[in-house]
Amino acid sequence: REQDRHEEALQYLSLAIVAYQREGDYEGLIDALKDRTLTWKHYYLLAKDRGYAILAQKDAETMLAVAKEYKLKNKLDTSYFRLGEINMLFEDYPSAINNYEKSIEFFGGCDAEKGDFRYHLGEALYRNGQREEGKKMILKGLQEIRDGAKGVDPFLIHVWESGCHMRLAELLKNDEQVEARKHYKEAKKIADSDSKLIIRRRQIAELGKLFN
């Protein structure tokens, strides 16, 4: 998936889902559904076909249903987070805020990943009209990513940090152009420094058209 080979990723993820279900490994099942949700989301962003967003929504809803059915409290955070991401695709910002807040409430991962969750909440707040609160939340998430980077896979840190700068660049481009351009350049710098960030570089190239 990270190489932009989404069709192959979907094939393997579907096989993994069947295998985890057969084995009764519901944590593994949720992880595979999580990645397939994200893959459908990438397809939607590329094709702008709402059918992909609906497929992503159904996988995210299944994640949460499985976590609740088998009382997997350690999977509630990522299940709510994925639902929040899909709410954003449908521009349902109140639902996204609610699900992102629940993802942070149940969060059990590292501080840097919590920063990723938090900046997504900030974006939902900003797009819901709560601009000042949203921006503060995004910047807080960015700081958490940076402060918690030690011991975390650098690829993940680069994904989260560049994504945070991208969101700030996009959200601020009309009202705070100087700051927006600063965040765009920072996102590009991070993505260019890591050869694994194939999808992110494509996204930043698209964002760059807004600044040229």
C-alpha positions in Angstrom: 0.0 0.0 0.0 2.8 2.4 0.9 4.2 1.9 -2.6 0.9 3.0 -4.1 0.2 -0.6 -5.2 -3.4 -0.5 -3.8 -4.8 -3.4 -5.8 -2.2 -5.8 -4.7 -2.6 -4.6 -1.1 -6.3 -5.2 -1.2 -5.8 -8.8 -2.4 -3.4 -9.6 0.4 -5.5 -7.8 3.0 -8.6 -9.7 2.0 -6.7 -13.0 2.3 -5.4 -12.0 5.7 -9.0 -11.1 6.8 -10.2 -14.6 5.9 -7.2 -16.3 7.6 -7.6 -14.3 10.8 -11.3 -15.1 10.9 -10.6 -18.8 10.4 -8.1 -18.8 13.2 -10.3 -16.8 15.6 -7.6 -14.1 15.8 -9.8 -11.1 16.1 -7.1 -8.6 17.0 -5.4 -9.6 13.7 -8.7 -9.3 11.9 -9.1 -5.8 13.2 -5.6 -4.8 12.1 -6.2 -6.2 8.6 -9.6 -4.3 8.4 -7.8 -1.2 9.6 -5.3 -1.4 6.7 -8.0 -2.2 4.2 -10.1 0.8 5.4 -7.1 3.0 4.7 -6.6 1.4 1.3 -10.2 2.1 0.3 -9.7 5.7 1.5 -6.6 6.1 -0.7 -8.7 4.8 -3.7 -11.4 7.3 -2.9 -8.9 10.2 -2.7 -7.5 9.2 -6.1 -10.8 8.4 -7.9 -13.2 10.7 -6.1 -15.7 7.8 -6.3 -18.0 7.7 -3.2 -18.3 4.0 -3.6 -14.8 3.6 -2.2 -15.7 5.8 0.7 -18.7 3.6 1.5 -16.5 0.5 1.3 -14.0 2.2 3.8 -16.9 3.1 6.0 -18.2 -0.5 6.2 -14.8 -1.9 7.1 -14.3 0.8 9.8 -17.8 0.0 11.2 -16.9 -3.7 11.2 -13.7 -3.0 13.1 -15.6 -1.4 15.9 -18.3 -4.1 15.9 -15.7 -6.8 16.3 -13.8 -4.9 19.0 -17.0 -4.6 21.0 -18.3 -8.1 20.3 -15.0 -9.7 21.6 -14.3 -7.1 24.2 -11.0 -6.0 22.7 -10.6 -2.7 24.6 -7.1 -2.3 23.2 -8.6 -2.0 19.7 -11.3 0.5 20.4 -8.9 3.5 19.9 -7.9 2.5 16.4 -11.5 1.5 15.5 -12.9 4.9 16.5 -10.0 6.6 14.8 -10.7 4.9 11.5 -14.3 5.8 11.8 -13.3 9.4 12.3 -11.2 9.4 9.2 -14.2 8.1 7.1 -16.5 10.7 8.7 -14.1 13.3 7.3 -14.5 11.9 3.8 -18.2 12.5 4.0 -17.6 15.9 5.6 -19.5 14.8 8.7 -17.4 16.8 11.0 -19.5 16.5 14.2 -19.3 12.7 14.0 -15.6 12.9 13.2 -15.0 15.0 16.3 -17.0 12.5 18.4 -15.1 9.5 17.1 -11.7 11.2 17.3 -12.4 12.2 20.9 -13.3 8.6 21.7 -10.2 7.3 20.0 -8.1 9.5 22.3 -10.2 8.5 25.4 -9.4 4.8 24.7 -5.9 5.4 23.4 -3.3 2.9 24.5 -0.3 3.5 22.2 2.8 5.7 22.3 2.8 9.4 22.8 3.8 10.1 19.2 0.9 8.2 17.8 -1.4 10.0 20.2 -0.2 13.2 18.6 -1.3 11.8 15.3 -4.7 11.1 16.7 -4.9 14.6 18.2 -4.0 16.5 15.1 -6.7 14.7 13.2 -9.2 15.8 15.9 -7.8 19.3 15.4 -8.5 19.2 11.7 -12.1 18.1 12.3 -12.6 20.9 14.8 -11.1 23.5 12.3 -13.3 22.3 9.5 -16.3 22.4 11.8 -15.8 26.1 12.2 -13.9 25.9 15.5 -10.8 27.3 13.9 -8.8 28.7 16.8 -9.4 25.5 18.9 -8.7 23.3 15.9 -5.4 25.0 15.1 -4.2 24.8 18.8 -5.1 21.1 18.8 -3.2 20.4 15.6 -0.1 22.2 17.0 -0.4 20.3 20.2 -0.5 17.0 18.2 2.6 18.1 16.3 4.5 18.7 19.5 3.5 15.3 20.9 4.7 13.6 17.7 8.1 15.4 18.0 8.4 14.8 21.7 7.5 11.1 21.5 9.6 10.3 18.4 12.4 8.5 20.3 12.2 4.7 19.9 9.5 4.9 17.2 10.0 3.8 13.6 11.2 6.9 11.8 9.0 6.1 8.9 5.9 6.5 11.1 7.2 9.7 12.6 7.8 11.1 9.1 4.3 10.1 8.0 2.6 11.6 11.1 4.7 14.8 11.1 4.5 15.5 7.4 0.8 14.8 7.5 0.4 17.3 10.3 2.3 20.0 8.4 0.2 19.3 5.3 -3.1 19.8 7.1 -1.9 23.1 8.6 -0.7 24.2 5.1 -4.1 23.4 3.6 -6.2 24.8 6.3 -4.3 28.1 6.7 -3.6 28.8 3.0 -6.3 31.4 2.7 -6.1 33.3 6.0 -2.5 32.8 7.1 -0.6 32.4 3.9 2.9 32.9 5.2 2.5 30.3 7.9 0.7 28.0 5.5 3.6 28.1 3.1 6.1 27.4 6.0 4.2 24.3 6.9 4.0 23.2 3.2 7.8 23.5 2.9 8.3 21.6 6.1 6.0 18.8 4.9 7.9 18.6 1.6 11.3 18.6 3.3 10.3 15.6 5.6 8.8 13.7 2.7 11.8 14.3 0.4 14.1 13.0 3.2 12.5 9.5 3.3 12.3 7.4 0.2 9.6 5.3 1.7 7.1 8.2 1.7 5.8 7.5 -1.8 2.2 8.3 -1.2 3.0 11.4 0.9 5.2 12.9 -1.8 2.3 12.5 -4.3 -0.1 14.2 -1.9 2.4 17.0 -1.3 2.8 17.5 -5.0 -0.9 17.9 -5.3 -1.0 20.3 -2.4 1.9 22.3 -3.9 -0.4 23.3 -6.8 -2.3 25.4 -4.4 0.8 27.4 -3.6 2.2 27.9 -7.1 
